[in-house]
Amino acid sequence: MRGITVETKICLIAPYDEIEILARQVIREMHADIKVYRCPIQEGVSLAKKLKVQGVQVIISRGGTAAAIRSQVDIPLVEIKITGYDVMRAIGPYRNSTETVGIIGFENVVRGCRVICDFWNIPTREFMINGAQSDIDWEDVRDSAQKLIDTNKINLVIGDNVVKRLGLKTSSVQMISSGEESIVQAVLEAQNILAAQDEEKKHTERFRTILNSIHDGVVAVDETGLIDVINPVAKQIFKIKDEQLIGRPIKEILPNTRMDAVLKSGVEETGQLQQCPGGYILTNRIPILIDQVVKGVVATFQEVTRIQDDEQKIRQSLYAKGLIAKYRFSDIICNNDRMKRLIELAKEYSKTNATVLIQGDNGTGKEMFAQSIHVNSARANGPFVAINCSAIPPQLLESELFGYAEGAFTGAKKGGKPGLFELAHRGTIFLDEIGDMNKELQTSLLRVLEERKVMRLGSDTMTPIDVRIIAATNVNLKKQIALGAFRMDLFYRLNVLNLPIPPLRERKDDIPLLVACLITELSRQYNWNHEAFPDAVIPFLLSHDWPGNIRELKNVLERIVLSMQAGQEPVSEVEMIMAEACSCEEPKAEKVFFSGTMHEIKRKAVAVVMQEVGYNKSKAAKILGINRATIENLL
Ligand SMILES: Nc1ncnc2c1ncn2[C@@H]1O[C@H](COP(=O)(O)OP(=O)(O)OP(=O)(O)O)[C@@H](O)[C@H]1O
């Protein structure tokens, strides 16, 4: 048996020659891929062990050898049974005998013979050999069997191979040998086992691949709380180094998973936060119910930060454009001390996560400040989401801010839609013109500020969000509170840190620097020589009050550049522009609009509306029902 090489998955161990010969013949006829080994009964176990090591998956054997292998080797074993035919073949010649027949052998042999002898009324005396082969005292067995023969004057003994081995003194011994059909049956059974094993292996491998490829940790326990599945992610989450975890109590390995509690209660626990070595994880514990009886529990674990990262990636990929802040503090042009102090203050604010309220007239640079705070903060890599609360109708603003669930209303997008708060997760949301938000939305916003969670319209689940809020207003919120139009509690929640941006008329010392920088920018845009800009214009600019602030200044400078490019004389053109701008501050009687050419009337209309909307071209275009380009042409 030394140096066995095995390619086949099934082997037959024949304990005696007759069975070996018959087995080889049957296997040949069946074209079965089975190797046959002839092996003495006492060496069957060690051969089976060797074959197992070499990859054999099923062993076929018979009698005592089969019993020994089954009890000592962990390998599927198919026994070549003693069939009724085998016994009948052996006893048949003696069926008219009135003499007592001795039946000696292992249990299966004795029982088989007993049934047939009883059927033919043959008197019998039995000796059953019990126990595993290795524990049997064969001397003792021989003595006892011989005693049975002698006492009962038995001339014929029926049994299998062991009877031969015992060397009993009796007139004749009739051997029961397994016939062809027993071997055929054993071969078919072994082949079925092998096929089932292969199928099982495929399932196990598929299951293992799934478990190992998913990003969640998975642990399953049986009904007694012993681990029967644990995937690598679960080990990683819980920082478990042990290799051997299967079969160990969950309580010992992961004491706080509450899987044992679910085993007892049979009630699933989903979406729970649980502490683990690296922080918190989100876990689901589901009982395995078979016929309403808890047969185990499966738990899944997801790292919260990973979920947030994934959500962030999805959010960012869905809204790749428009969520980036472009301004930084260095873009805010100023010379004024108050402004410089405000920038320093805003830089300090950017180091915190606290809510900021920016107050200031239209066009003073509130959004520039908001963007700069975001860019200067630890959230710089997160999204910057800006929304003008006055530009969107209130009913749309709600779903814009909070999103909606699938089926929340007719026409709701499949899968729902995330709101801007969700989009701003791990970043900053800039709520411009917050003073225009209606009271209902103010209440919802207050809830978000307090709970840091949002609920989509039509949904019943809250999504935790990590968003820094910066709000801005051009109206006096305290006055709004007094009028009952703004919630006082919301005001205090928003006004944690405050940035009051002064209007340009209160910081005219900013004008020369602003003009220099903005003219350089414009000359680049219009391919114009900025040195041609006449200093003589500056006093005119300084004398104006700039109700539209820097936005208005930018617009006026743009007009100056364009008119100079068109060959106009700068100072007189500026005088005209400034006169127009001033006239817009206090609109004259309507007839002013209708004097002059059509073009002039249009220009005046645009100028009046621009002033009303704080020189916001988009807003003016919306009000006048024309596009931005037309506005730009008329300026
Ligand atoms: N100090 C500044 N330096 C350079 N540009 C400025 C400055 N302040 C404002 N601006 C420019 O003026 C325009 C208006 O600025 P911004 O949108 O930040 O103002 P706002 O106060 O948020 O206006 P609104 O209230 O109308 O939304 C922008 O084009 C911005 O670049």
The ligand as an ORCA input file, in Angstrom:
! r2SCAN-3c Opt
* xyz 0 1
  N     -15.231     92.498     -2.203
  C     -15.473     92.024     -3.420
  N     -14.460     91.820     -4.261
  C     -14.661     91.400     -5.520
  N     -15.881     91.118     -6.012
  C     -16.931     91.284     -5.209
  C     -16.783     91.707     -3.879
  N     -17.994     91.764     -3.303
  C     -18.859     91.358     -4.243
  N     -18.246     91.058     -5.384
  C     -18.846     90.645     -6.646
  O     -20.163     91.167     -6.680
  C     -21.112     90.222     -7.136
  C     -22.127     89.978     -6.040
  O     -21.509     89.275     -4.973
  P     -22.271     88.212     -4.089
  O     -23.157     87.375     -4.976
  O     -21.331     87.531     -3.240
  O     -23.186     89.201     -3.281
  P     -24.432     88.866     -2.385
  O     -24.400     89.784     -1.250
  O     -24.485     87.419     -2.084
  O     -25.611     89.257     -3.371
  P     -27.174     88.825     -3.303
  O     -27.659     89.156     -1.941
  O     -27.792     89.663     -4.370
  O     -27.203     87.386     -3.624
  C     -20.333     88.996     -7.510
  O     -20.059     89.050     -8.871
  C     -19.041     89.124     -6.728
  O     -17.993     88.538     -7.388
*
